[in-house]
Amino acid sequence: DVYLEVASPVSIVRTNVIPMDLNGKFETTAILLNKKSSSSTVTASIKVYEASINQNNIQSEFAKEIIGNEVSVTGTVQNTIVVDNQNTAVWKTDLTLTNPKLWNPKQPNLYVAKITITENGNVVDEYYTQFGIRIVGTTKGKFTLNDRIMFLPGVARHEEHPLYGRSVPKDIIFSDLNTVKGLNAIYLRTAHYPNHPYTYLIADRLGLAIMEEIPVYWFDTPESFNIQNNLRHIHQQMFREMVFKDYNRPSVIMWSTSNECKEEAGRLDYHNVIKQDYKTNYNDGRLLTQSAAADRPGPIDPTMSPLDVAGWTMYFGIFHKFNAPSPRLEEAFGGTFAFLNNAKTANHDKPIIATEFGYWSSENGSTTNEQSNLLTQTFNAFKLHTPYNIYGDANPNGFLMGATWWCVFDWYQYKSNGYQTMGLISMDRQTEKPVAANLRSTYLPYASKDGLSVSVEENQTEKLPTEFRLEQNYPNPFNPGTTIQYTIPSVETRRGESLQHVILKVYDMLGREVATLVNEVQPAGIHHSPFSILHSELPSGIYFYKLTTDKYSLTKKMLLLK
């Protein structure tokens, strides 16, 4: 898109909004420009409105069109400013919303700030900006949003379309982001480059947390970083432009510096410069991260040290090998699980995010089953490191803040005549592959959760179970479904503290195995496993369920009544 801006000689260039706390305090900075040959004395004022978003205005790119009722704010909302000729002036004021409504993916509450300047009693310019109140941070190596520990199931999206190429129309951007939400993803990585500004306006409104990145990718040699770090500095300028482009977007929670760069010394220098510049000159409260490759150099990566979140693409069994001499799909679980353990040891004070995982379906669809299985195996490893399980029970060892399936749609590749088939959905935006349904159901338990309050998580962590227990299933008798609850104690095992291999099986009266409900490594805590006889021909009668771990074994009986 090309925009032509027409402004009066004295105008508002931009207004920055930074949320300061969860009580509604936010910092507002208005930048005024005077193009006249003489100075001007203007009166600047601020009003804040609750956004009122509906089907008629949700796609508008203008914040003015989503204004609802004016809300009460405290602080200095008006000021007289002298703007010298051919110069700028800055007005910074701290304001506080009364009874603020916070932004989060489930409730993306928004506000609109209106800044007006008058000269001699006449309105000379008005500026509207959409913003939200939300705070991101880390605590004890876990990611927090609004003081709640969160796990973000997500996908990535290339800004690309088979008909429009890289110039994607706004109506398709809107449709694409609705598709993302429909997959139960609450987080989106906007590929390796900043997207159209409209993408982030809509992410604000739909409730999608965003990781935004600049196109510094595959810098594999010292020369590539040396040119940028010491001569051109284009990467630093791109980073600044990205931040200021989307400064007021509450959806953006992370700024990413690079993608899959191999060179370490130059990358570390670059990260240190970015961190110093960002934290000192234009810190907006977001988290800094990168998307390194899990095998370049590996879980011990010194370039993570300046960043708030340690991020890696994780393609174990595909591009990254584990125990086998070369990558094998059956090692997706083991490779991912082991890498995350080692990465946490090396980055004990940081959350970790899987910035990519996935597999292709092939242009002829010959590997759709492998694609879906890869999702299952890799996410089974992720589940052991999430801060809470699908039932919302805290995992004291859970440090994984998010997972990113690469990618939501298939896309054309510049380096070949074909197209990349790692998408959940074909390029037509209509044809879902089997992996899409798998991902939707896998993500649902996490997308529906509100996270854990920091205090609750700490309390649960302090009270890790010390007793192995297998509870009576409920309901009992049952038909068609029941739930089995069990408790894994905190013990030291060969897999590490509190991690044990858990097997839960169901048997009939003759000792024949009926079902395997659980067969995986699990952390200490309370776990639940559903059992259903739907789509089976099991007769009424007594059944036994047996729980086995590295050190314990218990059996109970249950009654099926048809």
Sequence and secondary structure as in RCSB ss.txt:
>XXXX:A:sequence
DVYLEVASPVSIVRTNVIPMDLNGKFETTAILLNKKSSSSTVTASIKVYEASINQNNIQSEFAKEIIGNEVSVTG
TVQNTIVVDNQNTAVWKTDLTLTNPKLWNPKQPNLYVAKITITENGNVVDEYYTQFGIRIVGTTKGKFTLNDRIM
FLPGVARHEEHPLYGRSVPKDIIFSDLNTVKGLNAIYLRTAHYPNHPYTYLIADRLGLAIMEEIPVYWFDTPESF
NIQNNLRHIHQQMFREMVFKDYNRPSVIMWSTSNECKEEAGRLDYHNVIKQDYKTNYNDGRLLTQSAAADRPGPI
DPTMSPLDVAGWTMYFGIFHKFNAPSPRLEEAFGGTFAFLNNAKTANHDKPIIATEFGYWSSENGSTTNEQSNLL
TQTFNAFKLHTPYNIYGDANPNGFLMGATWWCVFDWYQYKSNGYQTMGLISMDRQTEKPVAANLRSTYLPYASKD
GLSVSVEENQTEKLPTEFRLEQNYPNPFNPGTTIQYTIPSVETRRGESLQHVILKVYDMLGREVATLVNEVQPAG
IHHSPFSILHSELPSGIYFYKLTTDKYSLTKKMLLLK
>XXXX:A:secstr
        SEEEEEEEEEE  TTSEEEEEEEEEE SSS EEEEEEEEEEEE   TTTTT S GGGGEEEE  EEE
  EEEEEE TTEEEEEEEEEEESS  BB SSSB  EEEEEEEEETTEEEEEEEEEE B  EEEETTEEEETTEE 
 EEEEE  S BTTTBT   HHHHHHHHHHHHHTT  EEE TTS   HHHHHHHHHHT EEEEE S B   SHHHH
HHIIIII HHHHHHHHHHHHTTT TTEEEEEEEES    HHHHHHHHHHHHHHHHH   S EEEEEEETTBS S 
 GGGTTSSSEEEE  BTTTB SSSSS  GGGHHHHHHHHHHHHHHHTTTS EEEEEE     TTSTTHHHHHHHH
HHHHHHHHTTSSB TT  B TT  EEEEEES SB EE TTSSSEE   SB TTSS B HHHHHHHHHHHHHHT  
 EEHHHHHHHHHT   S EE   BSSSBSSEEEEEEEE   EETTEET EEEEEEEE TTS EEEEEEEEEE SE
EEEEEEE TT    SEEEEEEEE SS EEEEEEEE  
